[in-house]
Amino acid sequence: MTPSNISPIRQQPTLLDACYRVVDGVSILVGLWLAVDWSNSTFSFAHQFAAAVAISLFYVIAELTGMYRNWRGVSTQREIGCGMVTWGVSLGALIVVGLITGHAASYSLLTAWYWLWMTPGLMVLTRVSIRCLLETLRARGLNYRGFAIVGVNPLGIQLAANIRDTPDLGLRFVGFFDDRPQSRLPSIPASLGTQVGDIADLIERSRSGDIDRIYITFPMRAEDRIRKVLAQLSDSTVSVYIVPDFFVFELLHSRWTDIRGLPVVSVFENPLYGVDGLMKRTTDLVLGSLLLMLCALPMLAIALAIKLTSPGPVFFHQRRYGLDGREFFVWKFRTMNVCEDGPVVTQATKDDKRVTAIGSFMRRTSLDELPQLFNVMYGNMSLVGPRPHATAHNEEYRKVIQGYMLRHKIKPGITGLAQVRGWRGETDTLEKMERRIECDHEYIRTWSIWSDIRILLQTISVVLLKKNAY
């Protein structure tokens, strides 16, 4: 089959998706009705028109935020968070439309305030209720589908574990199927089931109706084996899924798309495009501005102290790699009597003789990092992200640590996951740097606005404890 003959891959809409769309629309309408009632107003045609426009905007923005993606296997918190963002942007867009058209003056500010909070409350209530209902039905043995896994390998075992730990999927495990002799198969944990047959047994049971879904976990290089199994299964009505063995890659926030019907899966991807990127940049600008206002006087005092206690400039700037490996200058308060920025940069160590008297205090308390707020406002850094390393260190470690440069798929940060987990300060061994890079990769894979807030709060305790800072 040539690429031109490949049919587009689409996420299959379900009855539950349609139900969610109806429920969200009703939540917006009922939320406005309650808001009008609570503000002692009358629910007029103008309010009905506003609800219709809001629902339309919500559906459009929901396509951008992925509100109606398949949430099976994803935490309720993430689903609710996406809903809150979608509603917030929708209401903001509605207010802008109202101001432009001049209709905003027709509505009470108190009504809009109640509507802002009433609608997401109803959305949360209905979505949690639907999830609880589905879990109750499945706990009683209803709405379950039997599934089998073709391929006794690490990927198949991991898939079985993931489905077992996600009961809301409504899947009941039949067993593993594989043609290979037992001597070539890895052991299956007792809690995950057993191998119940070979491919011939699978075909027979799929025709009899015992199995509703089949997941094929053969390696991607086993194309002939996959084609053979698919050809045999084409004589049944069972649903078949191919699970690619992406374990061989270091996946960073992977996603799939298509180019005129040809499916494309990203392996190394920046998670902060579109709405997510806008949310993070907005957070950086808002919090960064507040921190700059709070720290203006302390920063002035620190600058005077540096100037009065040691010769040299107040600020120290050094070349670092930023987003996509582009170089920029990171700003700090000078804490040493040298300003290294060449092909060789020596990291600060405990009792380092190059550190000035006031510099030692600033490094322990991380006050030397405050000028990086200007980097954040300018846009080449974020409040949270992988810490930027000196260019010389990047060139050194990229040669010995696999995937080192993938940390530059997002903007570097003033603080990060590695710092709050204790991998802050000197990296005098390769293992310490490897642990730091592992944290950076984990942060990119699992990024959310809530993880940024959590890291910022944890950073306060790390700074107060003064761990690994010298």
N, C-alpha and C positions, 0 to 999 in steps of 0.2 A: 504494500500500500504506500503510495507516494504521499508527501506532505500535503499536496493539494486535495487529496481525497480524505484527509482527516477531518472528522466532524468536530465542531466546537465543543469543548467541555464546559458545562454550565453547572452551577450549584442547583440541585433540584429543589424547587419550592415545594413545601408540604402544606397540609391542612392546618398544622400548628402555626406556620408562618402567617397564613391568612388570618387565623384567629388572633394572633398578636397584633396585626395591623388594625383589625377591627377594635380590639380592646384598647389600644393606644388612642385611636380616634375618639372612642367613647370617653376615655379618661380626660382628654382635652376638653371635650364638650361639657361633661359633668363637672369637671374642675372649674370651668368658667361659670357655670350655673350656680355652683356653691359659693364661688367668690362673689358673684353679684348679690346673692341672698345674704351673705355675711356682711356685705357693705351697705345693706339696706337700700339697694337699688332695684330696678325692675329689669327683668331679662327681656330686652328689646330685640328688634330686628338687627340693630347695629351690633349687638353682642353675638347674635347668630352668624352674622357675616364675619366678624372677627374670628369666631371659632372655626369657620370653614377655611378661612385664609391660613390660620395657624396650623390646622390639620394638613393642608396642602404643603405648607412650608416644612412641616415636620417630616412628611413622607419623602420630600426631595432631599432634605439634609440627612435623613436616615440612610439614604443610599450612599452618601459620602462617608458617614461614620461607621457603616457596616452594622447598623442596628438590627437588621433583619437577616443577618448571617445565621448559620446553624450553631446554636449555643450549646448543643449537646456535649457534655464532657467539659464545659467551661464553667468556672465558679460563678455563683449567683452575684457576687460582688462586682465582678468585671462586667457582667451583663447590665446590672443596675447603673454602674458608673457610666457606661456607654449611653444609657438612656438619659441620664441626667445631663450629660454634655449635649446630646441631641436636642433635648427640650430647651436647655439654656440658649443654645445658638438659635433655635427656632424662634423663641420669644424675643431675642435680641433683634433678629431679622424683621419680625413683625412690628416691633417698636420703630425701627428705621423706616419701614414702609409707611407706618402711620404718620411719622413726622414729615416725610417727604410729601405725602398726599394731603396732609393737614387734618386727618381724621383722628389723630391721637388725642386732641383736645376733647373729643366726644366721650372719652372713657375716664372713669375715676381712677386716680392713682392708687387708692386703697384697694379697689377691685383688682387692678393689675398686680399688686403686691400679694394679695391672697391667691390669685391665679398662679403666680410664680411658684408657690409652694404646694398648693392643693393638687395640681396636676401630677407632678412627679410622685407625690405621696400615693395617689391612686394607681399610677403605673407600677410602683414598687409592690403595692398590695396585691394587684391582680397577677403580676408575674410570679411572685412568691407563691400565691395561692395555686396557680396552674402547675408550678413545679411540685408543690406538695401533693396535689391531686394525682399527678402522674406517678409520683413515688409510691403513693398509697395503692394505686391500681396495680402497679408492678409488684409490690410486696405481697399482694393477694394472688399473684400469678397471672394477672391480666396484662394484655398489651405487651407480651414478651415474644421475642423471635429467636429461634435457634440459630446459632452460627458455628461455623467450623473454620479452622485455620489450616491452610495447606503450606507445610514447611516447618519442620522441627528445627529451628535455628534461633539464635539470640533475638532476632527481630520478631519472630512469631511468639516467643516466650514473653517478650516485653509487651507486645500487643495484647496478649491474653491477660497480663497483669494490669494493664491500663484499663481494659474493659471491665475486669473484675472490680477495680477500684472506682468505677463510674456506674453505679447501679441505675442511675436515671436514664442510661442509654436503652434500657429495656431489652437486653440481650442475654440469652441463656447459652452457655458454652456446651457444645456437643463433644468436641475433642479435636486433637491434632490428626492430620493425615499426611503421610509421607511414604514414598516408594523406596527410600534408601534403607539399607540394612541397619539394624540396631547399633552395630559397632561404630557406625559413622555418625550417629546422632548424639547430640548433647543430652544430658539428663534434664528432665522436666521437673521443676519443683512440685511436690505433692499437692500443694494448695492450688495449682493451676490446671489440674486435670491430667490426662494421659493421652498417648497415641492410641487411637481406637481403630486404625486401619490404614490401608494404602489408598492410592488414587482410584482404583477400581471400586473399593468400598465407598469412597466419597461419591462417585458417580451414581452408584446404586441408591444410596441414601438421599441424594439430592433429587432423584427422580421420584422417590416414594413420598416426598414432602416432609421428611424429618428435619431438613435443614432449609432455612430461609435465606441465609447469607453465607457467603464464602469469602474469606480474606486470603489472598495469595501473597506469601511473604518470601518467595524465592528471590535470590539476588538478581539485580537488574541485568547482570551479564548472562543469566540463564534464560535467554530469550526463547530458545527452542523448547525448553521444558514448560515455560509459561504458555506458549502458543499451543502446545499439545494438550495441556489441561483445559485451556479455554475452548478448544475445538470439541473436546469431550463434553464439557458442561453446556455447550450450546444446544444440547438436546434436552435441556431441563428449563424450568422457569425460575430457578434460583437466582438471586442477586449476587453478582460477583464483583469484588473489589481487589485491586492490585495495590499493595502497600510497598512503596519503593524503599530500598534499604539505604536511607540517608544517614545511617549510623556511620558510614565511611567518611562523612563530611563533618566539618565544624560549622553547623548551621547557625546563622545569625539572623534571627527574626525572619525566617523564610516565609514565602507566600507564593501563590501561583497566580498567573494571569494568562492571557492568550493574545496572540498576535494574528488577527484574522483567522481565528479558529485553531491555530497551532498552539498547544499548551506549552507554557514556559514556567519553570519553577525556579525561583531565586534561591541561591545558596548563601551568598554573602549580601545582606541587604541592610540599608539604613532604616530603622523602624520609625524614624521621625519625619516622614513625608506627610503632606496633607494636613488633616485636622490634628493629628498627634503632634506634628511639628509646630503648628500654630499654638496649641495649648502650652507646649514646653517653652516656646519663645515668649509667650505672654506672661507665663509664670516668672521667667527670668527677668523680664522688664519690670514687672510689678514689684516682686520681692527685691530685686537688685536696686531699684530706686529707693525703696524704703530703707534698705540697709545702708545705702550711701548717705541718706539724710541722717540716720542714726549715728553713723561712724564718722561724719565729717569733722567734728571737733576732735575726737580721739586721733584721727589720722593726721590732723594738723599738729597735734601735740607730739606724736611719734616722729613726724618729719623734723620738727625743731630739735627733738632729743638726739636724733641721728646726726644732724648738722653740727650740734654743739659738742658731741662726745667723740667724734672720729672724723678724720679728713676723708673727703670723697663725696660722691653724689648721694642724694637722698634716696633716689629710686635705682633699682637694678633691673635691667631688662635683658632677656635671653631668648634666643631663637628656639622655638618648639614646633612640633608637628601638630597641626590642627585637623579639622574635618577633611577627610579624603587625602590626608598627608600633606596638605598645604602649609607652608611655614608661616608663622606669625611671631610677634614678640610678646612674651608674657611679662607682666609688670609685677614687681615686688618691692617692698622696702629693703634697702641694702642692710644685710646682717653680717657681712664679712668685710675684711679689708682688701679683698680682691673681687673682680667682676669677670669671671671666666665665661667665655662664649666662643670657644674654638673647637677644633676637631677632637680635643681631649678635655673632658670636664670631670674633676674629682668630686665625688659626692661628699657631703658633710658627714662627719663621724662624731662619735661621742668624744667630748673634750677637744674638739677641733680647734687648733691654735689660730685659724683664720677668722673665727667667729669673734665679733666685737662683744664688749660687755653688755650693751643693750641688745645686741643681736641675739645673744643667747636667750634672753628673756622673750624676745619676739618670736623666736623659733619654737620655744616650748609652748607658747600660747597661740601660735599660728597667726599672730597679728601681722607678720610680714606678708601674709597672703592678701590682706585687705585691698591693695591696689588692683587686684585681679577683678574687682567689681567693675572697673572701667573696661576690662576685656569683655566682661559679660554684657555690659551695656552696648559696647561697640559691635558685638555679635560674633567674635571669634572664640568665645568660651561660653560655658553654661554654668549655672550654680552647681549642678550635679553632673558627673560624667567621669570617665577615666582621667586620672591626673596626667597632665602633660609632662613628658620627660624631655630632658635636654636633647637636642638634635644628635649630639655625639653618642648619647646612650641609646637612642633609637637605632642608629646605625650599628651599634655593637650588638644589641640584643635581637634585632630582626634576623641576624644570621644564625642564632643558636636556639631560638624559641619559635616553634612552629605556630603560625597564626598570630604572631606578635603584632603585625601591622593592622590586623582587623579591628583593633581597639580604636582606630582612627576613622571608623565608619560613622561615628557621631562626634559632636564637639567635645573637647576635653572640659573638665569641670574643676571648680575650686575644691570640691570634695567629691568622694565617690564611694562605691561599695567596698573597694579594697581598703580604704582608709578606716571605715567604721568596723571592719572585721579584723583589724589589727595589723594589716600589711602596710602601715604608714612608716615613713622614714627611710633609713638607709637600707638598700638592697645589696648587702655585702656577699650574698651567695646567689647562685643561679636559681636555687629552689625558691627563695623569697620572691624573686621577680616572676617566676612561673606562677606562684600562688596569686600574685597581684594580677597577672594577665588573665588567669582563670576567673577571677572576680569581675574583671572588666568585660569578659565575654558573657558571663552570666547576666550582668547588668543590661547589656545590649539585647540579649535574648528575651529577657523578662520585663523590659521597661514598662512602666506605667507612671502616671502623674503621682499616684499614691506612693510608689516606691521612692520617688524623688523627695516627697515630703518626709517620709520615714527616715531616709538617709540624712536629710538636713537636721532633723531632730536628734538623731543618734550622734551626729557630728559634735553637737554641743557637749555631750557627756565625754566623748573622746578627747576633745580639746581640754576640758576641765581636768581629766585624769592625766593629761600630758604624756601619753604613751608614745614611745619611739620617736620623740621630737627632740632633735638637738642639731 
